[in-house]
Amino acid sequence: MLEKFFSRALPRLNKSPHFADLDAFSVFISKQEYSWLGCRRHILRLSRVLNAATMTPGGHISCEDLHSFFIGWPAKGHRGTERLFRDFLLEHGRLIINNVCDPRFKLKQQYINRLRELRGLAPATLTYINWSLADFLTKTLQSNETVADLNADKIECYFLQRRPQLARRTFHHIVGAVRNFLLYGYQCGTLLHELHHFELPRNFRFEQPPRALPFVQIEAMLESFDRSTEVGRRDYVMLHLLALYGLRPGEVSSLTKNSVNWQTKTLTIYQSKTQSTLQLPLSDGTLQILQNYIAMRRSSNYPQLFLRGQAPYTPLSAPLISMRFKIYARRTGLPIGNASAYALRHSFAMRLLAAGVGIETIGDLLGHRNSSSTSAYLRIQSDMLRDIALDVPGREIQR
């Protein structure tokens, strides 16, 4: 594969003791659709680093030693090469990962594995629970302590500290995750006392329902896109689906070309949160937008509809899609710079409610299992209250 990128430098690379690694590395990055010049630069950087390092050709290496090889080289370019070579070693089973677990996180890992294997929770749910428990254990225990060192005072101090920092729903999610974890610790004998019974603080940072954006501002943001470029047209389609169909960023990232049925004019969405499939009808305008994007989209072996704008041309993740919304929201100068991508989902629910759509139907479109989840998205509007207000029986005022 090296002869594809080099001619005059090829004899020098052939003399390198790491020639086999360099050749296999060139195959690895070619599959990730890097440009010819990008592949050439990464191979040359890696050749210089390996020739100066003490790595055994074809051997195994730890993450720490690999990082030490790149220290001293210019950060620009070499950090990307280090990341690519680490992924290459990991794919070929030659990267030694330090699996020493922090003592305070040992029981947490067992608990997460139990939720994955026995309860079959969705990956997104497990990630959220893992983050909640890691935050709890990091702030309540020292690095050399274990879950057995927890007590009621530490738990109370943690929640008193986090109470003014979190929204109501986030706080309740963390409370539920911690309670279930402490119950598991008591049942398996790690905790000698029942610590999962504790009182909830009453005050929260945000008492109002989630924020919904006026549709006029959403339209203004969508009109600001430069759709003459592939990236601009890609971002326009993504945020169009978020705003006009109420999709989650994770649902947009999982869309493929086969998700669109051009004959029935429907979009098939896999909802990982509920592990279900939802079919939504598409308007003619949305179908035209999708056709325009696909016509400009670069060819790729990935089935996902939305790819990165530069190498490696891998599928976009949900956090990256949320980040793209943040970029455009701030770039437009509209008063929506502090909103998140989920505000588009909330706005979608509010528009349906204002149009007279029932909560059950809105919940079906949002992919909710029960109406209580839908109710959290709906902000009460003063105009709606005026429409449903009852007449108050009047009586003459005595003068």
C-alpha positions as CSV (number, residue, x, y, z in Angstrom):
1,M,0.0,0.0,0.0
2,L,2.9,2.4,0.6
3,E,3.8,2.5,-3.0
4,K,0.4,4.2,-3.6
5,F,1.6,7.3,-1.6
6,F,5.4,7.4,-2.1
7,S,7.8,7.0,-5.0
8,R,11.2,8.6,-4.1
9,A,10.7,8.1,-0.3
10,L,9.7,4.4,-0.7
11,P,13.3,3.0,-0.6
12,R,13.9,4.9,2.7
13,L,10.7,3.5,4.2
14,N,11.6,0.0,3.0
15,K,14.7,0.2,5.1
16,S,12.8,1.1,8.3
17,P,12.5,-1.7,10.9
18,H,8.8,-0.6,11.2
19,F,8.0,-1.0,7.5
20,A,5.3,-3.7,8.2
21,D,3.6,-1.4,10.7
22,L,3.8,1.6,8.3
23,D,2.3,-0.4,5.5
24,A,-0.5,-1.8,7.6
25,F,-1.2,1.6,9.0
26,S,-1.5,3.0,5.5
27,V,-4.2,0.4,4.8
28,F,-6.0,1.3,8.0
29,I,-6.2,5.1,7.3
30,S,-7.1,4.5,3.7
31,K,-10.3,2.7,4.8
32,Q,-11.2,5.8,6.8
33,E,-11.4,7.8,3.6
34,Y,-8.5,10.3,4.4
35,S,-7.3,12.2,1.3
36,W,-4.2,11.1,-0.5
37,L,-2.2,14.0,1.0
38,G,-3.6,13.4,4.5
39,C,-2.6,9.7,4.4
40,R,0.9,10.6,3.2
41,R,1.4,13.2,6.0
42,H,0.3,10.8,8.7
43,I,2.6,8.0,7.4
44,L,5.6,10.3,7.3
45,R,5.0,11.6,10.8
46,L,4.6,8.1,12.2
47,S,7.7,6.9,10.4
48,R,9.8,9.7,12.1
49,V,8.3,9.0,15.5
50,L,8.8,5.2,15.4
51,N,12.3,5.5,14.1
52,A,13.2,7.7,17.1
53,A,11.3,5.6,19.6
54,T,12.3,2.3,21.3
55,M,9.2,0.4,20.2
56,T,9.7,-3.2,19.2
57,P,8.5,-3.7,15.6
58,G,5.2,-5.5,15.6
59,G,5.1,-5.6,19.4
60,H,2.5,-4.6,22.0
61,I,2.6,-1.2,23.6
62,S,0.8,0.5,26.5
63,C,-1.1,3.7,26.1
64,E,1.3,5.5,28.4
65,D,4.4,4.4,26.4
66,L,2.7,5.3,23.1
67,H,2.0,8.8,24.4
68,S,5.6,9.2,25.6
69,F,6.8,8.5,22.0
70,F,5.0,11.6,20.7
71,I,6.0,14.0,23.5
72,G,8.5,16.5,22.1
73,W,7.1,16.4,18.6
74,P,5.0,19.4,17.4
75,A,1.4,19.1,18.6
76,K,0.0,20.2,15.3
77,G,-0.5,17.2,13.2
78,H,1.3,14.7,15.5
79,R,-1.6,14.6,18.0
80,G,-3.9,13.4,15.2
81,T,-1.3,10.8,14.1
82,E,-1.0,9.6,17.7
83,R,-4.7,9.1,17.9
84,L,-4.9,7.3,14.6
85,F,-2.0,5.0,15.5
86,R,-3.6,4.3,18.8
87,D,-6.8,3.3,17.0
88,F,-4.7,1.1,14.7
89,L,-3.1,-0.7,17.5
90,L,-6.4,-1.2,19.3
91,E,-8.0,-2.7,16.2
92,H,-5.1,-5.1,15.8
93,G,-5.1,-6.1,19.5
94,R,-1.7,-4.7,20.2
95,L,-2.7,-1.9,22.6
96,I,-2.2,-2.6,26.3
97,I,-4.9,-0.9,28.3
98,N,-4.5,-0.3,32.0
99,N,-7.6,-1.9,33.5
100,V,-6.7,-1.0,37.1
101,C,-10.0,0.2,38.4
102,D,-10.3,3.0,41.0
103,P,-11.4,1.3,44.3
104,R,-14.4,3.7,44.6
105,F,-15.7,2.7,41.1
106,K,-15.3,-1.1,41.4
107,L,-18.9,-1.7,42.7
108,K,-20.2,0.8,40.2
109,Q,-18.8,-1.2,37.3
110,Q,-20.3,-4.4,38.6
111,Y,-23.6,-2.6,38.9
112,I,-23.5,-1.2,35.4
113,N,-22.6,-4.7,34.0
114,R,-25.6,-6.1,35.9
115,L,-27.9,-3.5,34.4
116,R,-26.6,-4.3,30.9
117,E,-26.7,-8.1,31.2
118,L,-29.8,-8.8,33.3
119,R,-32.0,-5.8,32.6
120,G,-30.9,-5.1,29.0
121,L,-31.0,-1.3,29.4
122,A,-30.4,0.9,26.4
123,P,-26.8,2.1,25.9
124,A,-27.8,5.7,26.3
125,T,-29.5,4.9,29.6
126,L,-26.5,3.1,30.9
127,T,-24.3,6.0,29.9
128,Y,-26.5,8.4,31.8
129,I,-26.5,6.2,34.9
130,N,-22.8,5.7,34.7
131,W,-22.2,9.4,34.5
132,S,-24.6,10.0,37.5
133,L,-22.9,7.5,39.7
134,A,-19.4,8.6,38.7
135,D,-20.2,12.2,39.6
136,F,-21.7,11.0,43.0
137,L,-18.7,8.8,43.9
138,T,-16.1,11.3,42.8
139,K,-17.6,14.0,45.0
140,T,-18.3,11.8,48.1
141,L,-15.2,9.5,48.2
142,Q,-11.4,9.9,48.1
143,S,-9.5,8.0,45.4
144,N,-8.4,5.4,48.0
145,E,-11.8,4.9,49.6
146,T,-14.5,2.4,48.6
147,V,-18.3,2.4,48.6
148,A,-18.2,0.8,52.1
149,D,-16.8,4.2,53.4
150,L,-20.1,6.0,52.5
151,N,-22.3,7.3,55.2
152,A,-25.5,9.4,55.5
153,D,-23.6,12.7,56.1
154,K,-21.6,12.3,52.9
155,I,-24.7,11.5,50.9
156,E,-26.5,14.5,52.3
157,C,-23.6,16.9,51.7
158,Y,-23.5,15.7,48.1
159,F,-27.1,16.4,47.3
160,L,-27.1,19.7,49.2
161,Q,-24.1,20.8,47.0
162,R,-25.8,19.6,43.7
163,R,-29.3,20.9,44.5
164,P,-28.7,24.5,43.2
165,Q,-26.7,23.3,40.2
166,L,-29.2,21.0,38.5
167,A,-32.6,21.2,36.8
168,R,-35.4,19.3,38.5
169,R,-35.6,16.4,36.2
170,T,-31.8,15.9,36.1
171,F,-31.7,16.0,39.9
172,H,-34.5,13.4,40.1
173,H,-32.6,11.1,37.7
174,I,-29.5,11.3,39.8
175,V,-31.4,10.7,43.0
176,G,-33.0,7.6,41.4
177,A,-29.7,6.3,40.1
178,V,-28.0,6.7,43.5
179,R,-30.8,5.2,45.4
180,N,-30.9,2.1,43.3
181,F,-27.1,1.8,43.4
182,L,-27.0,2.1,47.2
183,L,-29.8,-0.5,47.5
184,Y,-27.7,-2.8,45.3
185,G,-24.7,-2.2,47.6
186,Y,-26.7,-3.2,50.6
187,Q,-28.2,-6.3,49.0
188,C,-24.8,-7.6,47.9
189,G,-23.3,-7.0,51.4
190,T,-20.9,-4.1,50.6
191,L,-22.9,-1.6,52.6
192,L,-23.8,-2.7,56.2
193,H,-26.6,-0.2,56.6
194,E,-29.5,0.9,54.4
195,L,-28.3,4.2,53.0
196,H,-30.8,4.4,50.1
197,H,-33.5,6.1,52.4
198,F,-32.8,9.8,52.3
199,E,-35.0,12.9,51.9
200,L,-35.2,14.9,48.7
201,P,-34.4,18.6,48.8
202,R,-37.4,20.8,48.0
203,N,-35.8,23.6,46.0
204,F,-34.4,23.3,42.5
205,R,-32.6,25.6,40.0
206,F,-35.3,25.5,37.3
207,E,-39.0,25.3,38.3
208,Q,-40.4,25.9,34.8
209,P,-41.0,23.3,32.1
210,P,-38.3,23.0,29.4
211,R,-37.7,25.9,27.2
212,A,-39.5,26.2,23.8
213,L,-38.3,28.6,21.1
214,P,-40.7,30.8,19.1
215,F,-41.0,29.3,15.6
216,V,-40.2,32.7,14.0
217,Q,-36.7,32.4,15.5
218,I,-36.3,28.8,14.4
219,E,-37.2,29.8,10.8
220,A,-34.8,32.7,10.9
221,M,-32.0,30.3,12.0
222,L,-32.8,27.9,9.2
223,E,-32.8,30.6,6.6
224,S,-29.3,31.7,7.7
225,F,-27.7,28.4,6.4
226,D,-25.4,28.5,3.4
227,R,-26.8,25.6,1.4
228,S,-24.3,25.9,-1.4
229,T,-21.8,23.7,0.4
230,E,-22.1,20.1,1.4
231,V,-21.7,20.9,5.1
232,G,-24.2,23.7,5.0
233,R,-26.8,21.6,3.3
234,R,-26.1,18.7,5.7
235,D,-26.6,20.9,8.8
236,Y,-29.7,22.4,7.3
237,V,-31.3,19.0,6.8
238,M,-30.3,17.8,10.3
239,L,-31.8,20.8,12.1
240,H,-34.8,20.8,9.8
241,L,-35.6,17.3,11.0
242,L,-35.0,18.3,14.7
243,A,-37.2,21.3,14.4
244,L,-40.1,20.2,12.2
245,Y,-40.3,16.5,13.2
246,G,-39.2,16.7,16.9
247,L,-36.4,14.1,16.5
248,R,-33.7,13.6,19.1
249,P,-30.1,14.2,18.0
250,G,-29.3,10.5,18.5
251,E,-32.2,9.6,16.2
252,V,-30.9,11.9,13.5
253,S,-27.4,10.5,13.8
254,S,-28.7,6.9,13.2
255,L,-30.6,7.7,10.0
256,T,-29.4,5.9,6.9
257,K,-30.4,6.2,3.2
258,N,-32.8,3.3,3.7
259,S,-34.6,5.2,6.5
260,V,-36.3,7.3,3.8
261,N,-39.0,5.5,1.8
262,W,-39.5,7.6,-1.3
263,Q,-42.6,5.7,-2.5
264,T,-44.6,6.0,0.7
265,K,-43.1,9.3,1.7
266,T,-42.2,8.1,5.2
267,L,-39.2,8.2,7.5
268,T,-38.4,5.2,9.6
269,I,-36.7,6.1,12.9
270,Y,-35.2,3.7,15.4
271,Q,-35.6,5.1,18.9
272,S,-32.8,3.6,21.0
273,K,-34.2,5.2,24.2
274,T,-37.4,3.1,24.0
275,Q,-35.9,0.4,21.7
276,S,-38.8,0.9,19.3
277,T,-39.4,1.9,15.6
278,L,-41.4,4.9,14.6
279,Q,-42.6,5.9,11.1
280,L,-43.3,9.5,10.3
281,P,-44.9,10.9,7.2
282,L,-42.7,13.4,5.3
283,S,-43.9,16.5,3.5
284,D,-43.0,17.1,-0.2
285,G,-40.8,20.0,0.9
286,T,-38.8,17.8,3.3
287,L,-38.4,15.1,0.6
288,Q,-37.0,17.7,-1.8
289,I,-34.5,18.9,0.9
290,L,-33.4,15.3,1.4
291,Q,-33.0,14.7,-2.3
292,N,-30.9,17.9,-2.7
293,Y,-28.6,16.9,0.1
294,I,-28.2,13.3,-1.0
295,A,-27.3,14.5,-4.5
296,M,-24.4,16.5,-3.1
297,R,-23.4,14.0,-0.4
298,R,-20.0,12.4,-0.9
299,S,-20.0,8.7,-1.6
300,S,-19.1,6.6,1.4
301,N,-19.1,3.0,2.6
302,Y,-20.9,4.1,5.7
303,P,-24.7,3.7,5.5
304,Q,-25.4,6.6,7.8
305,L,-26.9,9.6,6.2
306,F,-24.9,12.3,7.9
307,L,-21.1,12.2,7.8
308,R,-18.3,14.5,9.1
309,G,-17.3,17.3,6.9
310,Q,-13.6,16.4,6.9
311,A,-11.5,13.3,7.2
312,P,-12.1,10.9,8.7
313,Y,-15.5,10.9,7.0
314,T,-17.2,8.9,9.7
315,P,-20.8,9.2,10.8
316,L,-21.8,12.2,13.0
317,S,-22.5,11.4,16.6
318,A,-25.4,12.9,18.6
319,P,-23.1,15.3,20.6
320,L,-21.7,16.6,17.4
321,I,-25.2,17.3,16.0
322,S,-26.1,19.1,19.2
323,M,-22.8,21.1,18.8
324,R,-23.8,22.1,15.2
325,F,-27.0,23.6,16.6
326,K,-25.1,25.6,19.2
327,I,-22.8,27.0,16.5
328,Y,-25.6,28.2,14.3
329,A,-27.7,29.4,17.2
330,R,-24.9,31.7,18.3
331,R,-23.8,32.7,14.8
332,T,-27.2,34.1,13.9
333,G,-27.2,36.6,16.8
334,L,-30.7,35.6,17.8
335,P,-31.6,35.3,21.5
336,I,-31.3,31.5,21.4
337,G,-27.5,31.2,22.0
338,N,-28.1,29.5,25.4
339,A,-30.6,27.0,24.1
340,S,-29.8,23.4,23.4
341,A,-30.8,21.2,20.4
342,Y,-33.6,19.7,22.6
343,A,-35.3,23.1,22.6
344,L,-36.3,22.3,19.0
345,R,-38.0,19.2,20.2
346,H,-39.8,21.1,22.9
347,S,-40.9,23.7,20.4
348,F,-42.2,21.0,18.1
349,A,-44.4,19.7,21.0
350,M,-45.7,23.2,21.8
351,R,-46.7,23.9,18.2
352,L,-48.7,20.7,18.1
353,L,-50.4,21.5,21.4
354,A,-51.2,25.0,20.1
355,A,-52.7,23.5,17.0
356,G,-55.1,21.4,19.1
357,V,-53.3,18.1,18.9
358,G,-54.0,15.8,21.9
359,I,-51.3,14.9,24.4
360,E,-51.5,11.2,23.5
361,T,-50.9,11.9,19.8
362,I,-48.0,14.2,20.7
363,G,-46.6,11.5,22.9
364,D,-46.8,9.0,20.0
365,L,-45.0,11.4,17.6
366,L,-42.3,12.1,20.2
367,G,-41.9,8.4,21.0
368,H,-42.9,8.5,24.6
369,R,-44.3,5.5,26.5
370,N,-46.5,7.5,28.8
371,S,-48.2,10.9,29.0
372,S,-46.2,12.0,32.0
373,S,-43.0,12.2,29.8
374,T,-44.9,14.3,27.2
375,S,-46.3,16.7,29.8
376,A,-42.8,17.8,30.8
377,Y,-42.3,19.1,27.2
378,L,-45.4,21.3,27.2
379,R,-45.1,24.9,28.5
380,I,-48.4,26.5,29.5
381,Q,-49.3,29.5,27.3
382,S,-51.3,32.4,28.5
383,D,-53.3,32.5,25.2
384,M,-54.4,28.9,25.7
385,L,-55.5,29.7,29.2
386,R,-57.7,32.5,27.9
387,D,-59.3,30.2,25.4
388,I,-60.3,27.6,28.0
389,A,-61.1,29.9,30.8
390,L,-64.6,29.6,32.2
391,D,-67.0,32.4,32.7
392,V,-67.2,33.6,36.3
393,P,-70.8,34.1,37.4
394,G,-71.1,37.9,38.0
395,R,-73.3,39.8,40.3
396,E,-74.2,43.4,40.4
397,I,-71.8,45.6,42.4
398,Q,-73.6,47.6,45.0
399,R,-72.7,51.2,44.8
